Amino acid sequence: MTNVPELFGTLVFNDKVMKERLPKETYTALKQTVESGASLDPALANTIAAVMKDWAIEHGATHYTHWFQPMTGITAEKHDSFISPNGDGTVIMNFSGKELIHGEPDASSFPSGGLRSTFEARGYTAWDPSSYAFIKDSALCIPTAFISYSGQVLDKKTPLLRSMRAISKQAVRVLHALGETAVSRVNATVGAEQEYFLIDKSLWKKRKDLIFTGRTLFGARPPKGQELEDHYFGNIRPRVIAFMDDLDRELWKLGVLAKTRHNEVAPAQHELAPIFAEVNVATDHNQLTMEVMKKIADRHDLVCLLHEKPFAGVNGSGKHNNWSISADTGSNLLDPGKTPETNTRFLLFLTAILKAVDEHQDLLRLSVASAGNDHRLGANEAPPAIISVFLGDELTGILESMQSGKTYAGKKSSKMQVAESIPAFMSDTTDRNRTSPFAFTGNKFEFRSLGSTFNIACPNVMLNTAVADVLAEFADRLTAAADPAKEALKIVTETYAAHKRIVFNGNNYSDEWVKEAEKRGLLNLKTTPEALPYYSRPENLAMFARHGVYTGEEIKAREEILLENYCKVINIEALTMIDMAGKQIIPACIRYMASLASAAAAKQALGFDAPTEKDLLQRIDEYTRAAHAALARLSDGTVQVKGIEGNAKQAAAYHDVVFAAMRELRAACDVLETLVPEDVWPMPTYAELLFSV
């Protein structure tokens, strides 16, 4: 039996290990560096590096790597061994302070959005001591930032760290103005729920679309999908629970707080949820979680699919970003307490978030924009592209009462007893809304729009910075006020009145909400090409500059990188469809038609009519010709769009021309799948993929 407390963090150079192994003065200095955000004294680096190396070698490490998060959306690493020549033909194991704090990967091979030319290869990684080093694949992994030779940010972690400092600085100003002067730091925390699919590896190998794109580009619906709602929270199958057991153990070794596991709504879909951590650590842990999921699945002859929409007709996969803010004195600033109507501090931070989300709907929307996530948003399984906030009846009622000047007399929690033999419990004062993109859920906000493949850094950069910007405004008013407590209530009332349009507690899936949102002036950016150009709006550039999170150049680079990525993803999907339809599906249909024609001729030679064969021949021929024509249009469209200059124009054309042709080709081929026998159809069907594990 696994002893979890003994297992947990065994591959992490965490605070416990540092306290035990580092000299006391070095440990104290390192802790002060992390807590203050100041630079590390280089004189300490050699001591830390030597201790870290010895610990890593004891745990089987032979190499070290600067582990960073470039704009590819995944992690990157270059392994160097600890060996150093000894002069007599032998080696010693060595790791210097310089190697710990500084690295130099080739920056030219990572997306830069024009910040670097191809021939300008130099880039730097710099140790982030606020994230623990860990051992993976016999290598000591050192979490780092990644910047270009000229100092521009090339990764996702650096802006996240900057945004964390920004929200901490402004939140502390607000708290000090309210008299809470003991607070020196405010932490943004996140728990990122991860959804995923598991399918049999042998079937995956027979699907080019899954291999090249991570999703099925063809596939007729099976007789049964998720209609009976029998998979959600259902009994976990033995093969899946074995995978989950191994996954938990490996994540626990890496210090990942894996907490909850269960079946999700769609067949073959599952979820893992962790305990909250500071947002930079949560980001590292979620990247590790996705990587480890794939490795553990491979051990079990499974494949873990992290695409947002691997299968049409059933729910796709998201990643719920549970975000909150806490003071270093131990209090959650989004905890309403027993009487939220009198909790001025809570209401102040709550309305700051409302204002931030309302003013920066565009940033939150584009932070979850991708070719894969476009399939999910608004598809009655995920929140729509319209950003809104769910507060629930109680909090909405409190804010409405404050705006109208009336005393709040709303619903209080009550005791619930469903049967005499079942213990009573207190009900919550408000329900949950699973259709809302940004829902308050007790003491946190759940940003539900993220796709399952996403690095959570970008959405949290947007959220942290937007809230920091509003808190800066609040802090200025509170600091200048003669009576900060009175001014705080005034701010709450004015802010809610000005930004209440962003609050919606109803069904976000309804057509009525789309019309209502338009009346309120809320954005409805349905596709990635529509959303990404909002990145460089003047007000967004100014906000990021005010808080030192991005320069204008860095924002424009990110916009270009994401647009280019969208184009590349759609192009790869189109080429894969062309290959599969032209080399597998259409030839299989032609062969089957030939066998039908032979069968019909044989029956007629014996004096029998062949109405069934002729009818099938006619129908299959009709859809095969339709597929062949759609294939030609897709091929021509892909070539045409590939030649368009400018990422924004090309991305729009990929959506309007290429993606439209892809849908047309799929429609014809999916009908053909229902007409052609399984032993003739050239790839595993949805029924096999979704129900074989």
Long-range contacts (C-beta under 8 A, 24 or more apart in sequence): 2-249, 4-252, 7-249, 7-252, 7-253, 8-252, 8-253, 8-255, 9-252, 9-253, 9-254, 9-255, 10-59, 10-253, 11-59, 11-134, 11-135, 11-136, 11-253, 11-254, 11-255, 12-132, 12-133, 12-134, 12-135, 12-253, 12-254, 12-255, 13-52, 13-55, 13-56, 13-132, 13-133, 13-134, 13-140, 14-132, 14-255, 15-132, 17-55, 18-51, 21-51, 21-54, 21-55, 22-47, 22-48, 22-51, 23-47, 30-129, 33-129, 34-129, 34-130, 35-185, 37-165, 40-101, 40-127, 40-129, 42-97, 42-101, 44-97, 45-96, 45-97, 45-98, 45-100, 45-101, 46-96, 46-97, 47-97, 48-97, 48-100, 49-95, 49-96, 49-97, 49-99, 49-100, 50-95, 52-95, 52-100, 52-133, 52-140, 53-82, 53-93, 53-94, 53-95, 53-140, 56-82, 56-133, 56-135, 56-140, 57-82, 57-93, 59-135, 60-135, 60-138, 61-135, 61-138, 61-139, 61-140, 62-138, 62-139, 63-138, 63-139, 63-140, 64-95, 64-99, 64-139, 64-140, 64-141, 64-142, 65-139, 65-140, 65-141, 65-142, 66-103, 66-105, 66-125, 66-127, 66-142, 66-144, 67-141, 67-142, 67-143, 67-144, 68-105, 68-125, 68-143, 68-144, 68-145, 68-146, 68-155, 68-157, 69-146, 69-155, 69-156, 69-157, 69-283, 69-287, 69-455, 69-457, 70-110, 70-111, 70-146, 70-154, 70-155, 70-156, 71-110, 71-111, 71-112, 71-113, 71-154, 71-155, 71-156, 71-558, 71-561, 72-110, 72-111, 73-156, 73-453, 73-454, 73-455, 73-565, 74-287, 74-291, 74-455, 75-287, 75-291, 76-105, 76-110, 76-146, 77-139, 77-141, 78-103, 78-105, 79-139, 95-140, 100-127, 100-142, 101-126, 101-127, 102-126, 102-127, 103-144, 105-146, 107-146, 107-148, 107-149, 107-154, 110-146, 110-154, 111-561, 111-564, 111-565, 112-148, 112-152, 112-154, 112-557, 112-561, 113-556, 113-557, 113-558, 113-559, 113-560, 113-561, 113-564, 114-556, 114-557, 114-560, 115-148, 115-150, 115-152, 115-154, 115-553, 115-554, 115-557, 116-148, 116-149, 116-152, 116-154, 120-148, 120-149, 122-148, 122-149, 123-147, 123-148, 123-149, 123-154, 124-148, 124-149, 128-157, 128-161, 128-280, 130-161, 130-278, 130-280, 130-281, 131-280, 131-281, 131-284, 132-255, 132-281, 134-254, 134-255, 134-288, 136-254, 136-288, 143-284, 152-551, 152-553, 152-554, 152-557, 153-550, 153-554, 156-283, 156-455, 156-457, 156-458, 156-461, 157-280, 157-283, 157-457, 159-457, 159-461, 159-549, 159-550, 159-554, 160-279, 160-280, 160-283, 160-457, 160-460, 160-461, 160-464, 161-280, 162-461, 162-547, 162-548, 162-549, 163-188, 163-460, 163-461, 163-464, 163-465, 163-468, 163-547, 163-549, 164-188, 164-278, 164-279, 164-280, 164-464, 165-548, 166-464, 166-465, 166-468, 166-547, 166-548, 166-549, 167-325, 167-464, 167-465, 167-467, 167-468, 167-471, 169-468, 170-468, 170-469, 170-471, 170-472, 170-475, 171-325, 171-327, 171-333, 171-349, 171-468, 171-471, 173-471, 173-472, 173-475, 173-479, 174-348, 174-349, 174-471, 174-474, 174-475, 174-478, 175-327, 175-345, 177-475, 177-478, 177-479, 177-481, 177-484, 178-344, 178-345, 178-348, 178-478, 178-484, 178-485, 178-488, 179-484, 180-327, 180-329, 180-345, 182-329, 183-327, 183-328, 183-329, 184-328, 185-327, 185-328, 186-325, 186-326, 186-327, 186-328, 186-333, 187-278, 187-279, 187-325, 187-326, 187-327, 187-328, 188-278, 188-279, 188-323, 188-324, 188-325, 188-460, 188-463, 188-464, 189-276, 189-277, 189-278, 189-279, 189-282, 189-323, 189-324, 189-325, 189-326, 190-276, 190-277, 190-278, 190-279, 190-282, 190-283, 190-321, 190-322, 190-323, 190-324, 190-456, 190-460, 191-273, 191-274, 191-275, 191-276, 191-277, 191-282, 191-322, 191-444, 192-274, 192-282, 192-283, 192-285, 192-286, 192-319, 192-320, 192-321, 192-322, 192-450, 192-456, 193-271, 193-272, 193-273, 193-274, 193-319, 193-320, 193-322, 194-271, 194-272, 194-273, 194-286, 194-289, 194-290, 194-293, 194-319, 194-452, 195-264, 195-269, 195-270, 195-271, 195-317, 195-318, 195-319, 195-452, 196-269, 196-270, 196-271, 196-272, 196-293, 196-304, 196-305, 196-306, 196-317, 196-452, 197-266, 197-268, 197-269, 197-270, 197-304, 197-305, 197-310, 197-311, 197-317, 198-240, 198-243, 198-268, 198-270, 198-297, 198-302, 198-303, 198-304, 198-305, 198-693, 199-268, 199-302, 199-303, 199-305, 199-689, 199-690, 199-692, 199-693, 200-301, 200-302, 200-303, 200-689, 200-692, 200-693, 201-297, 201-298, 201-301, 201-302, 201-303, 202-301, 203-684, 203-688, 203-689, 203-692, 204-303, 206-683, 206-684, 207-683, 207-684, 207-689, 208-576, 208-579, 208-580, 208-584, 208-683, 209-573, 209-576, 209-577, 209-580, 210-303, 210-305, 210-310, 212-572, 212-576, 213-307, 213-569, 213-572, 213-573, 213-576, 214-305, 214-306, 214-307, 214-310, 214-372, 214-453, 215-305, 215-307, 215-309, 215-310, 215-311, 215-372, 215-375, 215-573, 216-310, 216-311, 216-312, 216-686, 216-689, 217-573, 217-576, 217-577, 217-580, 217-662, 217-666, 218-577, 218-580, 218-581, 218-585, 218-666, 218-669, 218-670, 218-673, 218-683, 219-311, 219-312, 219-670, 219-673, 219-685, 219-686, 219-689, 220-670, 220-671, 220-673, 220-674, 220-685, 220-686, 221-312, 221-313, 221-686, 222-685, 222-686, 222-687, 222-690, 222-691, 223-687, 224-267, 224-691, 225-266, 225-267, 225-313, 225-314, 225-690, 226-265, 226-266, 226-267, 226-314, 226-315, 229-265, 231-263, 231-264, 231-265, 231-266, 231-267, 231-269, 232-263, 232-264, 232-265, 233-262, 233-263, 234-263, 235-263, 236-261, 236-262, 236-263, 236-270, 237-693, 239-300, 239-302, 239-693, 240-270, 240-693, 242-300, 243-296, 243-297, 243-300, 243-302, 244-270, 244-272, 246-296, 246-299, 246-300, 247-272, 247-292, 247-293, 247-296, 250-292, 250-295, 250-296, 251-288, 251-289, 251-292, 254-285, 254-288, 254-292, 255-285, 256-285, 256-288, 256-289, 257-285, 258-289, 264-315, 264-317, 265-314, 265-315, 265-381, 266-311, 266-314, 266-315, 266-316, 266-690, 267-314, 267-690, 267-691, 268-689, 268-690, 268-691, 268-693, 269-314, 269-315, 269-317, 276-322, 276-324, 276-444, 279-323, 279-456, 279-460, 279-464, 282-456, 283-455, 283-456, 283-457, 283-460, 286-319, 286-455, 286-456, 287-455, 290-453, 302-693, 306-452, 306-453, 307-372, 307-452, 307-453, 308-370, 308-372, 308-373, 308-375, 308-376, 308-451, 308-452, 308-453, 309-372, 309-375, 309-376, 311-686, 311-689, 311-690, 313-686, 314-690, 315-381, 315-382, 316-375, 316-376, 316-379, 316-381, 316-382, 316-451, 316-452, 317-376, 317-451, 317-452, 318-376, 318-382, 318-448, 318-449, 318-450, 318-451, 318-452, 319-450, 319-451, 319-452, 319-454, 319-456, 320-446, 320-447, 320-448, 320-450, 321-446, 321-447, 321-448, 321-450, 321-456, 321-459, 321-460, 322-441, 322-444, 322-445, 322-446, 322-447, 323-444, 323-445, 323-446, 323-447, 323-460, 323-463, 324-443, 324-444, 324-445, 325-349, 325-467, 332-443, 334-440, 334-443, 334-444, 334-445, 335-443, 336-395, 336-443, 340-394, 340-395, 340-398, 341-398, 341-401, 341-408, 341-410, 344-485, 344-488, 344-489, 344-492, 345-488, 347-398, 347-399, 347-402, 347-492, 348-474, 348-488, 348-491, 348-492, 349-471, 350-391, 350-395, 350-440, 350-492, 351-399, 351-491, 351-492, 351-495, 351-496, 351-499, 352-467, 352-470, 352-471, 352-474, 352-495, 353-389, 353-445, 353-467, 353-470, 354-389, 354-495, 354-496, 354-499, 354-500, 354-502, 354-503, 355-470, 355-495, 355-498, 355-499, 356-463, 356-466, 356-467, 356-469, 356-470, 357-387, 357-389, 357-438, 357-466, 357-502, 358-499, 358-501, 358-502, 359-466, 359-470, 359-499, 360-462, 360-466, 360-540, 360-543, 361-387, 361-502, 361-522, 361-523, 362-523, 362-525, 362-531, 362-534, 362-537, 362-540, 363-462, 363-466, 363-534, 363-535, 363-540, 364-437, 364-438, 364-447, 364-449, 364-459, 364-462, 364-463, 364-466, 365-449, 365-523, 365-525, 365-531, 365-534, 366-525, 366-531, 366-532, 366-534, 366-535, 366-562, 367-458, 367-459, 367-461, 367-462, 368-449, 368-450, 368-451, 368-454, 368-459, 369-525, 369-527, 369-528, 369-531, 369-532, 369-562, 370-451, 370-453, 370-454, 370-528, 370-562, 370-565, 370-566, 370-569, 371-528, 371-565, 371-566, 371-569, 371-570, 371-573, 372-451, 372-453, 372-569, 373-449, 373-450, 373-451, 373-454, 373-528, 374-526, 374-527, 374-528, 376-451, 377-449, 377-526, 378-509, 378-526, 380-509, 382-448, 382-449, 383-435, 383-436, 383-437, 383-448, 383-449, 383-508, 384-437, 384-508, 384-509, 384-513, 384-514, 384-524, 385-524, 385-525, 385-526, 385-531, 386-437, 386-508, 386-513, 386-514, 386-517, 386-522, 386-523, 386-524, 387-437, 387-438, 387-449, 387-502, 387-522, 387-523, 388-436, 388-437, 388-438, 388-502, 388-503, 388-504, 388-508, 388-517, 388-522, 389-436, 389-438, 389-439, 389-440, 389-445, 389-502, 389-503, 389-504, 390-433, 390-436, 390-438, 390-439, 390-440, 390-503, 390-504, 390-505, 391-430, 391-440, 391-503, 391-505, 392-429, 392-430, 392-431, 392-433, 392-440, 392-505, 393-429, 393-430, 393-431, 393-505, 394-429, 394-430, 395-430, 395-440, 396-503, 396-505, 399-492, 399-496, 399-500, 402-489, 402-492, 402-493, 402-496, 403-493, 403-496, 403-497, 403-500, 433-505, 433-508, 435-507, 435-508, 435-509, 436-504, 436-505, 436-508, 437-508, 461-549, 465-543, 465-544, 465-547, 465-549, 466-543, 468-547, 469-543, 469-546, 469-547, 472-546, 472-547, 527-655, 528-562, 528-563, 528-566, 528-651, 528-655, 529-563, 529-566, 529-648, 529-651, 529-652, 529-654, 529-655, 532-559, 532-562, 532-563, 532-566, 532-648, 532-651, 533-559, 533-648, 535-559, 535-562, 560-647, 563-647, 563-648, 563-650, 563-651, 564-647, 566-651, 566-654, 567-647, 567-650, 567-651, 567-654, 570-654, 570-655, 570-658, 570-659, 570-662, 571-638, 571-641, 571-642, 571-654, 571-658, 573-662, 574-634, 574-637, 574-638, 574-658, 574-661, 574-662, 575-638, 577-634, 577-662, 577-665, 577-666, 578-631, 578-634, 578-635, 578-638, 580-683, 581-627, 581-631, 581-665, 581-669, 582-631, 584-682, 584-683, 585-627, 585-669, 585-672, 585-682, 586-624, 586-627, 586-628, 586-631, 587-682, 588-676, 588-680, 588-681, 588-682, 589-620, 589-623, 589-624, 589-627, 589-672, 589-676, 590-624, 591-680, 592-620, 592-676, 592-677, 592-680, 593-617, 593-620, 593-621, 593-624, 596-620, 616-675, 619-675, 620-672, 620-675, 620-676, 623-668, 623-669, 623-671, 623-672, 623-675, 624-668, 624-672, 626-668, 627-665, 627-668, 627-669, 627-672, 630-661, 630-664, 630-665, 630-667, 630-668, 631-665, 633-661, 633-664, 633-665, 634-658, 634-661, 634-662, 634-664, 634-665, 637-661
